[in-house]
Amino acid sequence: MPTAHYFNSTGEAYDASQCDDNIANGDVLVVKNEHAVAILIEAWPAALEDKLKGENFHVWNPDFDIRHVEQYGSEALTYKDYSESVTLAKQEAEKLVEEDDFTIDYGEVKEFNEKRKQEAEKLQ
């Protein structure tokens, strides 16, 4: 189960994600004053959209199927499902929206996953 971690800057969050053993792959990093929310994908914090990246986070690559992301660092090829992480990240982003005046749009991620689902159904 992913956990949300709160920071004062995306730089601080990024640094902590690299060396704090309490932050795990799939956890969510939140920086309220930068309107930033990201999922730690192995070693890289990835925001779900550009408006949520703050100063130092990357933007989620829509080529990733959130349910089947290739993992590196071991000899055997493995995959991780980040669905729970995405749900938590969206919940944290919604809290930011409620407190501040800005909007978010997950259209690209949703559109991409729908396209992947349709392609998978065609193969069956």
C-alpha atoms as one frame of an Amber mdcrd trajectory, in Angstrom:
protein
   0.000   0.000   0.000   1.559   3.331  -1.016   2.120   6.106   1.502   1.995
   9.889   1.008   5.015  11.904   2.160   4.917  15.703   2.557   7.745  18.138
   1.830   8.495  21.868   1.661   9.968  21.736  -1.861  10.234  19.336  -4.775
  14.011  19.496  -4.367  13.700  18.277  -0.785  11.219  15.593  -1.883  13.484
  14.425  -4.687  16.526  14.252  -2.384  14.555  12.328   0.246  13.248   9.909
  -2.379  16.839   8.997  -3.221  18.099   8.284   0.296  15.252   7.961   2.818
  14.534   4.278   3.435  10.996   5.177   4.588  10.088   6.210   1.031   9.373
   3.240  -1.198   8.814   2.622  -4.889   5.184   3.622  -5.543   4.908   6.110
  -2.683   3.467   9.566  -3.325   5.430  12.792  -2.797   3.410  15.943  -2.032
   4.640  19.547  -2.019   1.686  21.814  -1.294   3.344  25.199  -1.903   4.468
  24.093  -5.407   1.164  22.319  -6.209   3.248  19.217  -6.816   2.217  15.589
  -6.472   4.306  12.745  -7.860   4.572   8.984  -7.668   8.002   7.537  -7.049
   8.568   5.251 -10.050  11.629   3.336  -8.901  14.039   6.302  -8.464  12.127
   8.993 -10.379   9.282  11.128  -9.025   6.685  11.389 -11.796   3.737  13.803
 -11.717   0.498  12.745 -13.409   0.395  15.975 -15.392   2.426  19.093 -16.067
   0.483  21.268 -13.587   1.500  18.947 -10.751   5.238  18.698 -11.421   6.478
  21.655  -9.402  10.127  22.623  -9.854  11.867  19.234  -9.861   9.466  16.419
 -10.725   9.202  14.779 -14.130   5.843  14.364 -15.820   4.278  10.901 -15.983
   5.088   9.234 -19.269   1.743   8.375 -20.879   3.463   5.406 -22.576   3.432
   3.653 -19.194   0.501   1.391 -18.564   0.074   2.106 -14.845  -0.881  -1.507
 -14.212   2.227  -2.936 -15.862   5.368  -0.775 -15.542   8.665  -2.466 -16.301
  11.059  -2.463 -13.344  14.824  -2.269 -13.596  17.629  -3.219 -11.250  17.297
  -6.975 -11.135  18.392  -9.665 -13.532  14.856 -10.929 -14.083  12.383  -8.674
 -15.868   9.612  -7.688 -13.472   6.595  -5.396 -13.590   4.778  -3.310 -11.000
   1.162  -2.170 -10.858   1.006   1.486  -9.758  -2.808   1.692  -9.753  -3.010
   2.214  -5.984  -0.296   4.872  -6.204  -2.206   6.729  -8.912  -5.372   6.637
  -6.807  -3.518   8.054  -3.791  -1.795  10.707  -5.935  -5.150  11.820  -7.351
  -6.603  12.039  -3.840  -3.672  14.191  -2.717  -3.996  16.381  -5.823  -7.718
  16.845  -5.162  -6.875  18.094  -1.663  -4.599  20.718  -3.234  -7.371  21.752
  -5.628  -9.825  22.139  -2.741  -7.393  24.382  -0.864  -6.146  26.461  -3.805
  -7.604  27.857  -6.994  -6.281  25.718  -9.846  -7.528  22.785 -11.882  -6.081
  19.484 -12.963  -6.884  17.256 -15.925  -5.967  13.591 -16.060  -7.320  13.284
 -19.587  -4.085  12.123 -21.195  -3.535   9.311 -18.682  -7.187   8.234 -18.834
  -7.239   8.412 -22.639  -4.044   6.387 -22.895  -5.249   3.672 -20.515  -8.567
   3.390 -22.371  -6.670   2.953 -25.643  -4.469   0.250 -24.050  -7.556  -1.517
 -22.689  -9.179  -1.530 -26.130  -6.005  -2.867 -27.733  -5.793  -5.657 -25.123
  -9.434  -6.594 -25.723  -8.761  -6.872 -29.475  -5.942  -9.345 -28.808  -8.169
 -11.658 -26.768
